[in-house]
Amino acid sequence: MDESAVPSIRELIDRIDSALAADDGEISTLRAELDKFRDENTRLHEVEEQLEYYFALCRAQSEMLKESADLQARTLALLLDKTN
């Protein structure tokens, strides 16, 4: 093998190693971002479940308030009927 080719091969190997190291760093960064997004996604699902729970409570409370208003109207009608 030509002796002048050895340094250029060594340079190519060094450049490839450098590129691979840069790719490893980028992959690590992307994995960290992916983990962050997964954590955020988990938190968003927890918040969604809480919102659904409180929405169901609000609907039940709204129904109870409507029934209470209906009962008040019926009570008032009965009282007015008794006084007449």
matplotlib code that plots the C-alpha trace (Angstrom):
import matplotlib.pyplot as plt

x = [0.0, 1.2, 2.6, 0.9, -2.5, -2.1, -2.4, -5.4, -7.1, -6.3, -7.8, -11.0, -11.3, -10.9, -13.6, -15.9, -15.3, -16.0, -19.2, -20.4, -19.7, -21.7, -24.5, -24.4, -24.6, -27.6, -29.3, -28.8, -30.3, -33.3, -33.8, -33.9, -36.4, -38.5, -38.5, -39.5, -42.4, -43.5, -43.5, -45.5, -47.9, -48.4, -49.1, -51.6, -53.5, -53.7, -55.0, -57.5, -58.8, -59.1, -61.0, -63.4, -64.0, -64.7, -66.9, -69.0, -69.2, -70.3, -73.0, -74.3, -74.3, -76.1, -78.8, -79.2, -79.6, -82.2, -84.1, -83.9, -85.3, -88.1, -88.8, -88.8, -91.3, -93.6, -93.3, -94.2, -97.2, -98.4, -98.0, -99.8, -102.6, -103.0, -103.3, -105.9]
y = [0.0, 3.5, 5.2, 8.5, 6.8, 5.8, 9.3, 10.1, 6.8, 7.8, 11.2, 9.6, 7.3, 10.3, 12.2, 9.3, 8.9, 12.6, 12.4, 9.4, 11.1, 14.1, 11.8, 10.2, 13.6, 14.5, 11.2, 11.7, 15.2, 13.8, 11.1, 13.6, 15.7, 12.6, 11.8, 15.4, 15.1, 11.8, 13.3, 16.3, 14.0, 12.0, 15.2, 16.3, 13.1, 13.5, 17.0, 15.8, 13.1, 15.8, 18.1, 15.3, 14.5, 18.1, 18.5, 15.6, 17.1, 20.4, 18.7, 16.9, 20.1, 21.9, 19.1, 19.4, 23.2, 22.7, 20.2, 22.5, 25.4, 23.1, 22.1, 25.7, 26.6, 23.7, 24.6, 28.2, 27.1, 24.9, 27.7, 30.1, 27.5, 27.0, 30.7, 31.3]
z = [0.0, -0.8, 2.3, 1.3, 1.4, 5.0, 6.4, 4.2, 5.3, 8.9, 8.2, 6.7, 9.7, 12.1, 10.2, 10.3, 14.0, 14.5, 12.5, 14.4, 17.7, 16.5, 15.5, 19.0, 20.6, 18.4, 19.1, 22.9, 22.5, 20.6, 23.1, 25.9, 24.0, 23.4, 27.1, 27.9, 25.4, 26.8, 30.4, 29.1, 27.3, 30.5, 32.5, 29.8, 30.0, 33.8, 33.4, 30.8, 33.2, 36.0, 33.6, 32.6, 36.3, 37.2, 34.1, 35.2, 38.7, 37.2, 35.1, 38.1, 40.1, 37.2, 37.2, 41.0, 40.7, 38.0, 40.1, 43.1, 41.1, 39.9, 43.5, 44.6, 41.9, 42.9, 46.6, 45.8, 43.7, 46.5, 49.0, 46.8, 46.2, 50.0, 50.7, 48.0]

ax = plt.figure().add_subplot(projection="3d")
ax.plot(x, y, z, "-o")
ax.set_aspect("equal")
plt.show()
